[in-house]
Amino acid sequence: MSIFVLSLFVAFGGTFSAIKLLKPIAVKHQLVDKPNERKLHVGAIPLIGGIAVYVGFVLSLMVIAHGYDVSFKYFLLASGGILLVGMLDDKYDLSVRLRMFCQAVAASVMMFASGDRIENLGNLLAFGDIHLGWISIPFTLLAVMGAINAYNMVDGIDGLVGGVTFSSMLSLSLLFILEGYLIESWIAMCLVVSLIPYLIFNLTRADNPNRTKIFMGDAGSMFVGLSVVWLLAIGSQGESAAFNPVTSLWVIAIPLMDMAGVMIRRKRKGCSPFKPDRDHLHHIFMRAGFNSKQTLICITSLSFTISMFGVLLNHLNVPDWFSFGLFLAVFAGYLTALRYIWRLLKAFRKIEAFRRMRRVNQIKLSRSYKHKSV
């Protein structure tokens, strides 16, 4: 147990120290995010959050590996490569094709070197487990690339990718611990703790003289996406799987549904699925009148609730086909809400305007009453 506690301290301290050390290096080499028509932050913000989280997480894995004689070499190889690609993308804005190729290489390391691939989808159709055979290779490839880009796309406001990853990893840790997979559970917790210093610095004001604001960057969002999908593959596959494959959908529901919804809307508009826009879930919340912190709290809470619901379904041994049907129903409801989002936003704004008017009237009545009393 002392090894696990030490790994958590190392995860936090490693990320915190890396942030402090990397900040002047990032500024010197212009690894910063500058405001433009899509990015409305103030000043040039260092893109070192993901690198720092990677450092803290890797150091904590080394502590676990030393104490329990386990190897993470293939994960370190793939995640280190994807982190480097993300750093280059942050600085030079790489093409979509090059990024996708590098993600495919990382997925190949996961499948062929580590042997972790998605071969069994579970009993989704109530006719027995669906075994993919050779199709598991392209399916795992698409799953890894999909997860990486889902977490990359959700990184649109301060703290959001960290909050969503936080909820996914907490759910994964609980899924593992419920089945007695102590090391895997602690690996997930190490990533959770590695995220805490990043969130502290990311959520600070840009003009705070006592603390440097940082962003996750593509390096970080791609790295956490790979980490989540790798742990999902480890936990949901094999004869002694820790949880059912369908539970993976619940664990990453918000990033997955946000990515799918955005890509569907872009295709309907005749645009490329990878063309940036302002139609993500967090953009919709903010157009509805929520500020960035309220949006962060709402989406993170929603992500945590949905993922924990998936954990509950798994723990209660709900049949795969029923869990899958529920997820499809939730997804269909999400897409339907997006289709009529402008009507919903209009109704929401009317409700908010009515509430504000009531508050103003109550204040006026209160002041009038006080004035008459005097």
C-alpha positions in Angstrom: 0.0 0.0 0.0 2.9 2.4 0.7 4.0 2.0 -3.0 0.6 3.2 -4.1 0.5 6.2 -1.7 4.0 7.1 -2.9 2.9 6.9 -6.5 0.1 9.4 -5.9 2.5 11.9 -4.2 4.9 11.4 -7.1 2.1 12.0 -9.6 1.1 15.3 -8.0 4.7 16.5 -7.4 5.9 15.5 -10.8 3.2 17.4 -12.6 3.5 20.5 -10.3 7.3 20.6 -10.7 7.1 20.1 -14.5 4.8 23.0 -14.8 7.2 25.3 -12.9 10.2 24.1 -15.0 8.6 24.0 -18.4 7.0 27.5 -18.3 10.1 29.6 -19.2 11.1 27.0 -21.8 7.7 27.1 -23.5 7.8 30.9 -23.5 11.3 31.0 -24.9 10.5 28.5 -27.7 7.1 30.0 -28.4 5.1 26.9 -27.4 2.2 29.2 -26.5 -1.4 29.7 -27.5 -2.1 33.2 -28.9 -5.6 34.8 -29.2 -7.3 34.7 -32.6 -10.9 34.8 -33.9 -11.6 31.4 -32.3 -9.5 31.8 -29.2 -10.6 34.7 -27.0 -8.2 34.3 -24.1 -5.9 37.1 -22.9 -2.2 37.0 -23.8 0.1 34.1 -24.9 -0.6 31.0 -22.7 2.0 28.2 -22.4 0.9 24.9 -23.9 2.6 22.8 -21.3 -0.3 21.2 -19.3 -0.3 18.0 -21.2 3.5 17.6 -21.1 3.5 18.2 -17.3 0.6 15.7 -16.7 2.6 13.2 -18.8 5.7 13.7 -16.7 3.8 13.3 -13.4 1.9 10.2 -14.7 5.0 8.5 -16.1 7.0 9.1 -12.9 4.1 7.5 -10.9 4.1 4.5 -13.2 7.8 4.0 -12.6 7.1 3.9 -8.9 4.4 1.2 -9.4 6.6 -0.7 -11.8 9.5 -0.8 -9.4 7.3 -2.0 -6.5 5.3 -4.6 -8.4 7.6 -5.7 -11.3 5.3 -4.7 -14.1 6.2 -3.2 -17.4 4.7 -0.1 -19.1 7.3 0.2 -21.9 4.9 -0.1 -24.8 2.4 2.4 -23.3 5.3 4.8 -22.7 6.5 4.3 -26.3 3.1 5.0 -27.8 2.1 7.8 -25.4 5.5 9.5 -25.7 5.1 9.4 -29.5 1.6 10.8 -29.4 2.7 13.5 -27.0 5.6 14.5 -29.3 3.2 14.7 -32.3 0.8 16.9 -30.2 3.7 19.2 -29.2 4.6 19.6 -32.9 0.9 20.2 -33.7 0.7 22.9 -31.0 3.7 24.7 -32.4 3.4 24.1 -36.2 -0.3 23.2 -36.7 0.2 19.8 -38.5 -2.1 18.6 -41.2 -5.0 16.3 -40.3 -3.6 13.5 -42.4 -0.2 13.6 -40.6 -1.9 13.6 -37.2 -4.1 10.7 -38.1 -1.2 8.7 -39.4 0.7 9.2 -36.1 -2.4 8.2 -34.1 -2.6 5.0 -36.2 1.1 4.3 -35.4 0.3 4.7 -31.7 -2.7 2.4 -32.1 -0.5 -0.2 -33.8 2.0 -0.2 -30.9 -1.0 -0.8 -28.6 -2.3 -3.7 -30.7 0.8 -5.5 -32.0 3.5 -4.8 -29.5 1.4 -4.7 -26.3 -1.3 -7.1 -27.5 -4.1 -5.0 -26.3 -6.9 -4.9 -28.8 -10.7 -4.9 -28.8 -11.8 -8.4 -29.9 -15.0 -8.9 -28.0 -17.9 -6.4 -28.0 -20.0 -8.4 -25.5 -23.6 -9.6 -25.9 -24.9 -6.4 -27.5 -27.7 -8.0 -29.6 -28.9 -10.6 -27.1 -27.6 -13.4 -29.4 -24.3 -14.1 -27.6 -20.9 -12.3 -27.5 -19.8 -10.6 -30.7 -16.2 -11.7 -31.5 -14.6 -9.6 -34.1 -11.8 -11.9 -35.3 -9.5 -10.2 -37.8 -11.9 -7.2 -37.8 -10.6 -6.4 -34.3 -7.5 -4.7 -35.9 -9.3 -2.0 -37.9 -12.0 -1.7 -35.2 -9.3 -1.1 -32.5 -7.6 1.3 -34.9 -10.8 3.3 -35.3 -11.6 3.2 -31.6 -8.1 4.5 -30.6 -8.2 7.3 -33.1 -11.8 8.1 -32.2 -11.0 8.4 -28.5 -7.9 10.5 -29.1 -9.8 13.0 -31.3 -12.9 13.0 -29.0 -10.8 14.2 -26.0 -8.9 16.6 -28.3 -12.2 18.1 -29.5 -13.7 18.6 -26.1 -10.7 20.8 -25.1 -12.5 24.1 -25.7 -12.7 26.0 -22.4 -10.6 26.1 -19.3 -10.6 22.9 -17.3 -13.0 20.9 -19.5 -10.7 18.2 -20.9 -9.2 17.8 -17.4 -12.7 17.6 -15.8 -14.0 15.1 -18.3 -10.8 13.0 -18.1 -11.1 13.2 -14.3 -14.6 11.7 -14.4 -13.6 9.0 -16.9 -10.6 7.9 -14.9 -12.4 7.9 -11.5 -15.0 5.7 -13.1 -12.3 3.4 -14.5 -10.6 3.2 -11.1 -13.9 2.2 -9.5 -14.6 -0.4 -12.1 -11.2 -2.0 -11.6 -11.3 -1.9 -7.8 -14.7 -3.5 -7.7 -13.3 -6.6 -9.4 -10.1 -6.6 -7.4 -7.7 -5.2 -10.0 -5.7 -3.1 -7.6 -2.8 -2.1 -9.9 -5.0 -1.1 -12.8 -7.2 0.9 -10.4 -4.2 2.7 -9.0 -2.9 3.5 -12.5 -6.2 5.3 -13.2 -6.0 7.1 -9.9 -2.4 8.2 -10.7 -3.6 10.0 -13.8 -6.4 11.6 -11.8 -3.9 13.0 -9.3 -1.6 14.0 -12.1 -4.4 16.2 -13.5 -4.9 18.2 -10.3 -1.9 20.5 -10.5 -2.8 21.2 -14.2 -6.4 22.1 -13.2 -5.1 24.4 -10.5 -2.9 26.4 -13.0 -5.4 26.1 -15.9 -8.3 27.5 -13.9 -6.4 30.6 -12.6 -6.9 34.0 -14.2 -4.5 34.9 -16.9 -3.7 38.2 -15.2 -2.9 36.5 -11.8 0.7 37.6 -11.0 1.2 34.8 -8.5 0.4 31.9 -10.7 1.1 31.0 -14.3 -2.0 30.1 -16.4 -1.4 27.2 -18.7 -3.3 25.2 -21.3 -3.4 21.5 -22.0 -2.6 21.7 -25.7 -3.1 19.1 -28.3 -0.2 17.2 -26.8 -2.2 16.7 -23.6 -5.6 16.0 -24.9 -4.3 13.4 -27.4 -2.2 11.8 -24.6 -5.2 11.5 -22.2 -7.4 10.2 -25.0 -4.9 7.4 -25.7 -4.5 6.7 -22.0 -8.3 6.3 -21.5 -8.9 4.0 -24.5 -5.8 1.9 -23.6 -7.2 1.3 -20.0 -10.6 0.6 -21.5 -9.2 -2.1 -23.8 -7.2 -3.7 -20.9 -10.2 -3.7 -18.6 -12.9 -4.8 -21.0 -11.1 -7.6 -22.9 -9.9 -11.1 -22.1 -11.4 -14.0 -20.1 -11.0 -12.2 -16.8 -12.2 -8.8 -17.9 -12.9 -6.3 -15.2 -16.0 -4.9 -16.8 -18.3 -5.4 -19.8 -17.2 -3.9 -23.2 -20.4 -1.8 -23.4 -19.5 -0.1 -20.2 -16.7 1.7 -22.1 -19.3 3.7 -24.0 -20.7 5.1 -20.7 -17.2 5.9 -19.4 -16.4 8.2 -22.3 -20.0 9.2 -23.2 -19.6 13.0 -23.2 -16.5 13.2 -25.4 -17.8 10.5 -27.7 -21.3 12.0 -28.1 -19.9 15.5 -28.5 -17.5 14.4 -31.3 -20.1 12.3 -33.1 -22.7 15.1 -32.8 -20.3 17.8 -34.2 -19.2 15.6 -37.0 -22.8 14.7 -38.1 -23.7 18.4 -38.1 -20.6 19.3 -40.1 -21.4 16.7 -42.7 -25.0 18.0 -43.0 -23.6 21.4 -43.7 -21.3 20.0 -46.4 -18.1 20.7 -44.4 -15.2 18.5 -43.5 -15.8 16.6 -40.2 -12.5 17.9 -39.0 -13.1 21.6 -39.8 -13.0 23.6 -36.6 -16.2 25.4 -35.6 -18.1 26.6 -32.6 -20.8 24.0 -32.4 -19.4 21.9 -29.5 -21.4 21.2 -26.4 -19.5 23.8 -24.4 -20.2 26.4 -27.1 -23.9 25.7 -26.9 -23.9 26.1 -23.1 -22.1 29.4 -23.4 -24.5 30.6 -26.1 -27.3 29.7 -23.7 -26.0 32.2 -21.2 -23.7 30.1 -19.0 -20.2 31.5 -18.3 -17.1 29.3 -18.7 -17.0 28.1 -15.1 -20.7 27.2 -15.0 -20.3 25.4 -18.3 -17.3 23.5 -16.9 -19.3 22.5 -13.8 -22.4 21.4 -15.8 -20.6 19.3 -18.4 -18.1 17.7 -15.9 -21.1 16.9 -13.6 -23.0 15.4 -16.6 -20.0 13.4 -17.6 -19.5 12.1 -14.1 -23.2 11.2 -13.7 -23.3 9.3 -17.0 -20.1 7.4 -16.4 -21.1 6.5 -12.9 -24.5 5.3 -14.2 -22.5 3.0 -16.5 -20.5 1.7 -13.5 -23.8 1.0 -11.7 -25.2 -0.9 -14.7 -22.0 -3.0 -14.8 -22.0 -3.6 -11.1 -25.6 -4.7 -11.1 -24.8 -7.2 -14.0 -27.4 -5.5 -16.3 -27.4 -7.4 -19.6 -25.1 -6.0 -22.3 -28.0 -5.6 -24.8 -30.0 -3.6 -22.3 -27.1 -1.3 -21.4 -26.3 -0.8 -25.0 -30.0 0.0 -25.8 -30.1 2.5 -23.0 -26.9 4.2 -24.3 -28.3 4.4 -27.8 -31.5 6.0 -26.4 -29.4 8.6 -24.5 -27.4 9.3 -27.6 -30.5 9.6 -29.7 -31.9 12.0 -27.2 -28.7 14.0 -27.3 -28.8 14.2 -31.1 -32.5 15.2 -31.1 -31.8 17.9 -28.6 -29.0 19.2 -30.8 -31.2 19.2 -33.9 -33.7 21.5 -32.1 -31.1 23.3 -30.0 -32.0 26.8 -31.2 -35.6 26.3 -30.2 -34.4 25.0 -26.8 -32.0 27.9 -26.4 -34.7 30.4 -27.3 -37.1 28.9 -24.7 -34.2 28.8 -22.1 -33.5 32.5 -22.7 -37.1 33.4 -22.3 -37.2 31.5 -19.0 -34.0 33.2 -17.9 -35.3 36.6 -18.9 -38.5 36.0 -16.9 -36.5 34.9 -13.9 -34.4 38.1 -14.1 -37.5 40.2 -14.4 -39.0 38.5 -11.3 -35.8 39.1 -9.3 -35.7 42.8 -10.4 -39.4 43.2 -9.4 -38.8 41.5 -6.0 -35.8 43.8 -5.3 -37.9 46.9 -6.2 -40.8 45.7 -4.0 -38.3 45.0 -1.2 -36.8 48.5 -1.5 -40.3 50.1 -1.7 -41.3 48.3 1.5 -38.2 49.4 3.3 -38.7 53.0 2.2 -42.4 52.9 3.4 -41.3 51.4 6.7 -38.8 54.2 7.3 
